């Protein structure tokens, strides 16, 4: 079970990262944002793309327990996900977006992913 959770989160981050690297404007479009400049697209590629791929690699290294990093890597990714969920929850309290997608969907993905990673006991 623990391995499956890590693999699912690894694939999630890899998909998000590759999508952010390849089509940054499309990634943010559901949030009502426009990447109208090279600088904006570069920022999306860095924050969503590079970060996502980096986290996927970290989780792959955790699966292989390279250098004994398994527990620390999984906890670090869990805390990052829970921090993102907290940010979304705060935004919902302040902004009150009306639609489930994308904000609430991502909140639940992040909250569940972070919680499940912590529950793996790695």
N, C-alpha and C positions, 0 to 999 in steps of 0.2 A: 504493500500500500504506500509506504513512504517513498519508494522509488517512483511509483506511478505519479504521485503528486509532484515530485521534483521534475519529472519528465514533462508533465502537462504545463507547468509554469515555464520551463525552459522553452518549449515550443511556442507558448504564448509570447514570451519576450522576443524570441527569434523572429516570429512572424511580424510583430509590431516593429521591431528594429529594421528588418528588411523593407517593410512597407514605408517606414519613415525615411530610409535612405533613398529608395527608388522613386517614390511619388509623395514628397512631403506635403504638397498642397492638398492632395486628396485625403491625407491622414487627418488634417485638422478641419476639413470642410464640415463634417457633422456637428462641430461645435460652433458653427456660424462664423468661423474665422477665414481670412483670406491671406494667403502667402504671396503678397504682391511684389516682393522685392527679392533680390538674390540674398540679401542679408537675412530676411525672414526664413527663406527656404534653408539656408545654411544653419540657422538656429534649430529648426525642426529636425534637420538631419542629425545634428549633434545631440539634442536632448532626447528625441524619440528614437532616432535611428541608431546612433552610436551607443547610447546608453542601453537600449534594448538588446542589441547584439552583445554588448559587453556583459550584461547580466546573464544572457543565455550561455555565454562561454563560462562564466563563473559557475553557473549551475551544472554545466557539463563537467567541469573540474571537480565540483563537489560530488557528483555521482561516482567519479573515479577516485575520489578521496586523495587527490594529488596533494602531496605535502601535508596530509592530515587536516585539510581545510574544510572537510564536509560540514561539520556542525556550525562553524563560524560563518561559512558562506551562506548556508541555508537560513540561519538566523538573520544575517545582514539583509538578505533579499526579503525575508518576511517583514522585517522592521520597515524597509523601504516601502513595501506594498501597503502596510498598515498606515504609514505616514501619508501616503497618497490618498488612501481612503479617508483619513481624518481631514485632509485638505478638501476633499469633495464634500464631506459632511458639513464642514464649516461653510463652504460655498452654498450648499443647499439651505442652510439656516439664514445666511445673509441675502442671497440672491433669489431664492425660491424658484428655480427653474421648473417649468410645468411638465416637461416631457420626461418619460422614463429613459429614452435613448437620446443622447449617449451618456449623460452624466450618471444617472442611477445605475445603469447597467455596469459601467466601469467601477462605480463604487462597490457594487456587490462582487464583481470579479476580484478586485483588489482586496477587499475585506476577507472574502472566502479564501483566496489564494494565500494571503498572509497568515490567516488563522490555521489553514491546513498545513502550511510549511512548518509553523511552530509546533503543531500537533504531531508532526512526524517523529519528534523526539531525537532528531539527528543533532 
